[in-house]
Amino acid sequence: MLPAPFEYHAPHTTEETLELLDQLGDEGKVLAGGQSLIPLLKLRFASPAHLVDVNRVPGLDVIEERDGVLRIGALFRHKAAERSTMLASRYPVIAEAAGQVADPIVRNRGTVGGSLAHADPAGDWGSVMLALDAEFVLQSKSGRRSVKARDFFSGPFSTALQPNELLTEIRIPAAQGRTGGAYLKLERKVGDFATVAVAVHLQMDDGKVRSAGIGLTAVGAQNLKAEQAEAALRGRPLDDAAINEAAELAAAAAEPKADQRGSEAYKRNVVRVFTQRGLRRARERARGGA
Ligand SMILES: Cc1cc2nc3c(=O)[nH]c(=O)nc-3n(C[C@H](O)[C@H](O)[C@H](O)COP(=O)(O)OP(=O)(O)OC[C@H]3O[C@@H](n4cnc5c(N)ncnc54)[C@H](O)[C@@H]3O)c2cc1C
């Protein structure tokens, strides 16, 4: 099917974009990589009167680690995240997730910010950002605000973003000391959305967990942060007892629904097993291993 008619705008600056979004309100939609929006338009699940293409706006695809913060521009593409050697060495959860998002064609165009704004509960980036305790910078004509990842998602395909706001960047506390991470994803075939996935990010200090982040994909109405599991690890050596306890708590935090991909019990068990494996893999990486 063809999309319903729309007017196309291609601003060249952030200010121009924000002005347009302000004027258009509910009638306007941001177009980033188009990998989720264009299918929705073609299926006529969405028919905005105006599309605001942000691909010509400079500076939205930055990646920079400075003053204790990793900044990722909203237009940073999945493929760029997959290829970044800095991300692979310092934020393995990001690099490992990037290589498992969709297929190479989608990864070439799709953006991290577009994924987060789309807020598919089976999307990979939301869990990664929850594990990393990220915050999102939302800009409108009247100013900017920061929203923690845990407060950003409000349900399936629902976020704190207002129609006149642009997600401009993701801010992540910079990795300090011994850090490790992992992203484990169960998919029916390569390129598929997750049946279940788990994101883990660890900061170790003197053999003990300084902080742990655990995000869950496709087991709830939105990406979930397993906060009790994270808290159970803090300040402890990451031994089998700690790993097993955290894995049980992560499984308990999951809210899976049975479907053609598996029963509720099966998905919950995958969360448990992936949390164990993810913590072990992250621990190895924090020690300087694989
Ligand atoms: C075949 C296929 C397989 C896929 N598999 C996966 C998968 O395994 N895992 C996964 O996570 N995703 C998957 N996706 C989705 C893909 O990752 C998309 O790239 C992503 O969801 C949207 O990013 P985009 O840049 O393409 O955004 P767009 O499609 O351009 O936009 C998506 C939505 O976000 C809004 N938006 C975009 N950018 C901004 C911004 N900066 N500020 C405010 N609003 C914004 C748009 O208005 C729109 O509502 C798949 C998609 C396809 C087509």
The ligand as an SDF file (V2000), in Angstrom:
LIG
                    3D

 53 58  0  0  0  0  0  0  0  0999 V2000
   12.7250   -5.7320    9.0360 C   0  0  0  0  0  0  0  0  0  0  0  0
   12.9630   -4.9390   10.3100 C   0  0  0  0  0  0  0  0  0  0  0  0
   13.5210   -5.5830   11.3940 C   0  0  0  0  0  0  0  0  0  0  0  0
   13.7560   -4.8770   12.5680 C   0  0  0  0  0  0  0  0  0  0  0  0
   14.3140   -5.5330   13.6290 N   0  0  0  0  0  0  0  0  0  0  0  0
   14.6160   -4.8550   14.7510 C   0  0  0  0  0  0  0  0  0  0  0  0
   15.2540   -5.4910   15.8450 C   0  0  0  0  0  0  0  0  0  0  0  0
   15.6100   -6.6760   15.8070 O   0  0  0  0  0  0  0  0  0  0  0  0
   15.4970   -4.7530   16.9540 N   0  0  0  0  0  0  0  0  0  0  0  0
   15.1680   -3.4260   17.0440 C   0  0  0  0  0  0  0  0  0  0  0  0
   15.4250   -2.8080   18.0710 O   0  0  0  0  0  0  0  0  0  0  0  0
   14.5730   -2.7980   16.0150 N   0  0  0  0  0  0  0  0  0  0  0  0
   14.3000   -3.4670   14.8820 C   0  0  0  0  0  0  0  0  0  0  0  0
   13.7160   -2.8150   13.8290 N   0  0  0  0  0  0  0  0  0  0  0  0
   13.3930   -1.3710   13.9480 C   0  0  0  0  0  0  0  0  0  0  0  0
   14.6150   -0.5410   13.5490 C   0  0  0  0  0  0  0  0  0  0  0  0
   15.6090   -0.6700   14.5420 O   0  0  0  0  0  0  0  0  0  0  0  0
   14.3250    0.9460   13.3730 C   0  0  0  0  0  0  0  0  0  0  0  0
   15.5010    1.5170   12.8380 O   0  0  0  0  0  0  0  0  0  0  0  0
   14.0250    1.7490   14.5940 C   0  0  0  0  0  0  0  0  0  0  0  0
   12.9620    1.2030   15.3230 O   0  0  0  0  0  0  0  0  0  0  0  0
   13.5740    3.1710   14.2490 C   0  0  0  0  0  0  0  0  0  0  0  0
   14.6490    3.9670   13.9460 O   0  0  0  0  0  0  0  0  0  0  0  0
   14.5760    4.9220   12.6880 P   0  0  0  0  0  0  0  0  0  0  0  0
   15.7490    5.8190   12.7820 O   0  0  0  0  0  0  0  0  0  0  0  0
   14.4310    4.0940   11.4810 O   0  0  0  0  0  0  0  0  0  0  0  0
   13.2830    5.7960   13.0210 O   0  0  0  0  0  0  0  0  0  0  0  0
   12.0460    6.2300   12.1200 P   0  0  0  0  0  0  0  0  0  0  0  0
   11.4140    5.0490   11.4980 O   0  0  0  0  0  0  0  0  0  0  0  0
   12.4420    7.3540   11.2210 O   0  0  0  0  0  0  0  0  0  0  0  0
   11.1040    6.8260   13.2630 O   0  0  0  0  0  0  0  0  0  0  0  0
   10.4940    5.9820   14.2160 C   0  0  0  0  0  0  0  0  0  0  0  0
    9.6390    6.8350   15.1660 C   0  0  0  0  0  0  0  0  0  0  0  0
   10.4690    7.6350   16.0040 O   0  0  0  0  0  0  0  0  0  0  0  0
   10.2090    9.0400   15.7990 C   0  0  0  0  0  0  0  0  0  0  0  0
   11.5240    9.6880   15.8430 N   0  0  0  0  0  0  0  0  0  0  0  0
   12.6230    9.2940   15.1450 C   0  0  0  0  0  0  0  0  0  0  0  0
   13.6860   10.0420   15.5120 N   0  0  0  0  0  0  0  0  0  0  0  0
   13.2340   10.9200   16.4400 C   0  0  0  0  0  0  0  0  0  0  0  0
   13.8780   11.9580   17.2060 C   0  0  0  0  0  0  0  0  0  0  0  0
   15.1880   12.2020   17.1030 N   0  0  0  0  0  0  0  0  0  0  0  0
   13.1150   12.6750   18.0610 N   0  0  0  0  0  0  0  0  0  0  0  0
   11.8000   12.4200   18.1820 C   0  0  0  0  0  0  0  0  0  0  0  0
   11.1470   11.4440   17.5050 N   0  0  0  0  0  0  0  0  0  0  0  0
   11.8590   10.7020   16.6410 C   0  0  0  0  0  0  0  0  0  0  0  0
    9.5050    9.1310   14.4670 C   0  0  0  0  0  0  0  0  0  0  0  0
    8.6680   10.2640   14.3770 O   0  0  0  0  0  0  0  0  0  0  0  0
    8.7170    7.8300   14.4540 C   0  0  0  0  0  0  0  0  0  0  0  0
    7.5550    7.9680   15.2360 O   0  0  0  0  0  0  0  0  0  0  0  0
   13.4380   -3.4890   12.6480 C   0  0  0  0  0  0  0  0  0  0  0  0
   12.8810   -2.8440   11.5350 C   0  0  0  0  0  0  0  0  0  0  0  0
   12.6510   -3.5490   10.3830 C   0  0  0  0  0  0  0  0  0  0  0  0
   12.0710   -2.8270    9.1940 C   0  0  0  0  0  0  0  0  0  0  0  0
  1  2  1  0
  2  3  1  0
  2 52  2  0
  3  4  2  0
  4  5  1  0
  4 50  1  0
  5  6  2  0
  6  7  1  0
  6 13  1  0
  7  8  2  0
  7  9  1  0
  9 10  1  0
 10 11  2  0
 10 12  1  0
 12 13  2  0
 13 14  1  0
 14 15  1  0
 14 50  1  0
 15 16  1  0
 16 17  1  0
 16 18  1  0
 18 19  1  0
 18 20  1  0
 20 21  1  0
 20 22  1  0
 22 23  1  0
 23 24  1  0
 24 25  2  0
 24 26  1  0
 24 27  1  0
 27 28  1  0
 28 29  2  0
 28 30  1  0
 28 31  1  0
 31 32  1  0
 32 33  1  0
 33 34  1  0
 33 48  1  0
 34 35  1  0
 35 36  1  0
 35 46  1  0
 36 37  1  0
 36 45  1  0
 37 38  2  0
 38 39  1  0
 39 40  1  0
 39 45  2  0
 40 41  1  0
 40 42  2  0
 42 43  1  0
 43 44  2  0
 44 45  1  0
 46 47  1  0
 46 48  1  0
 48 49  1  0
 50 51  2  0
 51 52  1  0
 52 53  1  0
M  END
$$$$
